[in-house]
Amino acid sequence: MWYVITDEPMRILKANTVVAITDGAPHRIEKLREEWTAEDKIKENLDNVAKDILYKTLDKITFSKIKMYKTAKEIWEKLIHLCEGNKQTKENKFSVVVQKFDNIEIKIGESMHEYDERISGIMNELNALGKVYSNKEVALKVFRGLPKE
């Protein structure tokens, strides 16, 4: 399954007995559908299964952005681009999240539970982008974000 998502749909091939063997490997050609075995049919359908799994995990907005792609590989590549972006997008996301962490303070009327959830969300974003702070750094930032009283 992962092969069809990351590489391409499987092609059902057979050895070409008409062409001479070169370098010890037989020349391969597409099998006719009438020659397919039960295993060949399963392999050929893996791209459809992979597309179905990807479709079922998406919300309507994201689905509308990828529905025109024909293979699971094309869908996967578009999803990577949509979710991760290019190098510059990743750098911008990283800068924004680091700035959020650096400037975090408890808001007026915000409970400690809400403040903790906000910090956890920022930490999760940073971890996803590859930035890991030590517990000491996080604790210092949390305490500095609290009002003096």
N, C-alpha and C positions, 0 to 999 in steps of 0.2 A: 504494500500500500504506500509506504513512504517513498519508494522508488518512483511511482507515478506522480507523486506530488512534487518531488524535488528534481526529477529528471525529465520524464516524458511518459506518455501512455505506452504500454507494452505493445510491441509488434509481435505478431505470431509468425515465426519463421521456421523454415525447414532447410536442410542441406540440399544444395542444388547438385544433383547427380550428373547433370549434363556437363558442367564446367569442371575442369581438372582441379584437384586440390593443390593449393599453393601455400607454402610455408607451414604445412601440417594442419592447416585449418580449412575446413570446407567453406566454399562460397555459400552464402545464405540468401534465400529468396522468401517472399511472403507466401504463407500457406493459403490455399484456397479455403473458403469457409466450409466447403463440403468435407475438407480433410481435418477440421478442427476436432480435437478430443474434448472431453468434459473439462479437463484441466486448462486447455487453451481458451475455452469459453469463459472460464473464471478469470483467467489472467487478462483477457481482453476487456472484461467488464470492470476491472479494478479502477479505471479512471472514472467511470460513472459512480462507483461507490464512494470514491474519494471526494468527488464533486458534491455528492449528496451530503456527506458528513460536513464538508466545509459550509455548504449552504445552510444547514440546520443550526450552525453555531453563530450565524450572523444576524444582526438586527436588520430591519427593513432598509434603513439608509445605506448601510454598508453593502447589503445585497444588491441594491440598485446600482452601486458603483462597479460591481464585478460580474453582474449577470450576463454581460455580452461576451465574456471570455469562454473559449471552447474547451480548454483542458484544465485539469486540476493544477498542473504546473503554472499555467498562465494566471489562474485565480490566486494561487499561493504567492506568486511574485508581486501581483498587484496588492494583495493584503499586506505584504511586507513593506511595500512602498507607502501604503496608506497609514500603517501603524507606526512604522519606524522613521519613514522619511529618508531623505538623502543625508549625506555627512553634515552639511550645513544646518539642516533642520535638527539633527541630533545635537549638534553643538549649541544651537539656540535653546532647545529644550533643557539641556544640561545647565546652561547659564541661568535660565529663569528659575529652575528648581533650586540651584545653589543659592541664588539671591533670596528666594523665599525662605530657605533655611537660615541664612545669615540675618535676615530681618524679622524673624518670627518673634512675636510678643503676644502675650495674652491680651485679648480684646476686652474692652469694658463690658461687663455683664456676662462674659464667657465663663463657664464653669471649668474646673480643672479637667473634668472628663472630656469636655469638648476641645479644650486646649491639647490634651494628650492625643485625642483622635486626629487633630490637625497635624500635629508633629509626626504621628505614625504614618499618616498619608504622605507627607513630604519625604519621610525616610524611605518608604516603599518606592516612591518615584526615583529617589537618588540611587537606591540599590538596583533598580531596574536599569538605570543608566550607567551602572558600574562604579558609582561613588559610594564608598563605605566609610562611615565615621565610627570612631571608637565609642564605647559606652560613656567614657569620660567626657569626650567632646560633646556628645548629645546631652548629657546631664548638665554640663556647664551652660550650654545654649538654653536649655529649659529653664534653669534657674535665673539666667540673665534676662529672660523674657518675662519674668514675673515682676509685678510692681514691688517697690521697696517695702510697702506696708504689709 
